[in-house]
Amino acid sequence: MPVRARIVVGVAAAAVAVLAGGAAWQLLAERSTPWARFFGSAAAPLAFVGSDTCAQCHPAEAKLWRSSQHKLAMDHATDKSVLGDFNDASFDYYGVRSRFFRNNGKFFVETDGPDGKLATFEVKYTFGIEPLQQYLIEFPDGRLQALSLAWDTRGKDQGGQRWFHLYPDEEIKHDDVLHWTKLNQNWNFMCAECHSTGVRKNYDAASDRFATTWAEISVGCEACHGQGSRHAAWARAKQSWWPFSKIEDRTKGLLVRFDERRDVVWRIDPRTGNAARNFTPALVRKELETCGRCHARRGEFSEDWVPGRFLSDTHVVSPLARGLYYPDGQMRDEVYNYGSFKQSKMFAAGVTCGDCHEPHAAKLRAPGDGVCMQCHAAEKYATAAHHRHESASPPLACASCHMPERTYMVVDRRHDHSLRIPRPDLSARLDTPNACNDCHADKSAQWAVSAIETWHGTNRRGWQRYAKAFHSAWTDQADAAALLGAVAGDANTPAFARASALTELAPYLSPANINLARRALADPDPMVRIGALDMLANVSPSQIWPLVAPLLTDSNRGVRIHAAALLAAVPSASQPPADREPFQRAAAEFVAAQRLNADRPEARSALGNFYTRRGLASDAEAEYKAALRLSPHYTLAAINLADLYRQLGRDGEGESVLRAALAASPQNAGLHHALGLALTRLKRREGALAELRRAAELDPERARYAYVYAVGLHSAGDVDAAMATLKASLARHPTDRDTLLALVSYSRDAGDFGTALDYAEQLAHAAPGEPGLPALIDNLRRQVKNPDAR
């Protein structure tokens, strides 16, 4: 029999064995993943193979990557990897002298430990190289903690080659959550996913221990490309003598093909000097969603990450929120690049990460401004006529104006990737930063406005046009709802900003704007769908069930778990029969997401809230208590537990919980407020008023605290003090609905109809859709005209 015939017969026999459950499958699985698929058997197991395996076929990429990944590198502490001065060096920080030394080839630091006392700790790992290096200490319970004392690896001419503290301007004591031994400096949760490959956290909540593992200690090929076992099997099969192994697999066994730049041409329009893409990009930008896993402000809720999918499938992405961003979308806190770039005109035009960055070398595609000149004609933009800084030395780069830098971790300068034109006019009105005054700090924003208008005219609004909306929302302005609604409803606004506007609209939800949420629930971008769910957070779940229930089977896991959390208060028996199974599946995903992060009080408290809404009081109580064991400073868990006790008629226990939390966080206004409410229910008025007053004093930015305190004063008969408190709060929050309603009511009760009318009309301006308000205003006008009328 010819050789080929014998082989074919062998394959046929193997096929029969496979279909019959025979052992021949093992041979086929080893040789050919595509052939295994042909027979309908399970694909090769999905596993990490390591960068050394990848380097066999991709030596050039591996060499580039290994030479460039130093900024991310995690490594064992050795003479080669440790860059800091451990030759009996010392560093003083708020009265604590830390010492760095070696002993028997190992590296040690003597510094303040978890109890605030000096102790000696062995450095087990290094973390990063440029522009700083941190050091990890291993504890017996599996925790790796990052020292807040870091080594500045820059040259001495740049101020480097020194020890420094990551919080140089505030004293971080041992009982602070930011202390190096505490929760927020924990490598297992905070750092591992982005600085190692194939991390499995493996936290055991019962024993409060970690058994964290990784496939590679540092960032390897599979950190971006995903597990490579199927691709390796495909590669082996391509080299095999087995004839059916030549059957083509278009995926090549890869989890994702980063091919969105293939066949793309950017043609510069000579009229504008700007380039346009030759075809519309796909909805899911595979590169950006993959890079965003580490270059985004986000939190992981599933370890089943697959490259190229929407990041929201496995991570909660922080929206454009106060404290993280400026209202115009510029980065404020450490938000990295994902959220910034998604706001940019470049993203809208179809630019991907790889258009500007060579991912393996971690370098720009071209030196200096060359990367920008790929799409922007040099004869128009690389000229003094455009940048107006012909005498600047060194010459001004495109990034200087369009990607201003902010410094994080004391020495790490990072570019804002929202790629915007400078807007000093917004700085003048909204107190946002701008690139002009970053350099010309001695000049006013209005000076920069005048210069830009002289050069380029007054129409310089740029691409991002939502600063006023977010500023109004964050400062409680009367026009916030209207402006946010305009942002959320504008299809030309970046989806990232639309999603954020929907989230901000939650306090302003009304019959007039609920259609915004309804339309957004069908948006192709999952962040927008999540924003729409956030917008509906304060609506009764039974009322919005028909609207939200279809998202229980959404293609995106993040959307599904948000929907389940939103609908959790509806008992299973009251759910439409067709929706019960989808709800249970989505609810199980929500619970699993919190279980993954059971080492965090936020997750334990979120699960407690979910159980509370499901009517599982004992389970909820256990989760809140677990959160407080993890961190007595996590005050939301104490407040939620006290509220659960309120629902159960156990306010005395709630008082004890709140007082214990106040012992750890005495300046927390929320705790004082919650305690004041608990004491009110316990009919201890004097103590209640003292706590409510303290809450209003500690956080005057929360109108609710002043309002509740005023109601308490009024109920106690101190009308003058109540009115004074409300008026003082109204000066800070001129559109707060509850404050205005109280002022209307109390003024009318006092017979001061004119003042009541003034407040009612102010409320009509702030909340034009307020039910019953027109009739109230008409009644007050009649009483002003005829005070004796009844």
PyMOL commands that set and color helices and strands:
alter all, ss='L'
color gray80, all
select helices_A, chain A and resi 3-19+25-31+33-38+51-57+59-71+156-158+183-185+187-190+192-195+222-225+229-238+243-246+286-291+311-313+338-341+345-349+353-356+368-371+378-381+384-387+398-402+424-430+435-439+445-456+467-474+480-488+495-504+506-508+514-520+526-535+541-553+557-566+572-574+577-596+601-613+617-630+635-647+651-664+669-681+685-698+703-715+719-732+737-749+753-766+773-785
alter helices_A, ss='H'
color red, helices_A
select strands_A, chain A and resi 74-76+89-93+96-103+106-112+118-127+132-138+144-146+149-152+162-165+203-204+209-210+266-268+275-277+298-300+315-317+357-358+363-364+405-408+412-415
alter strands_A, ss='S'
color yellow, strands_A
deselect
rebuild
show_as cartoon
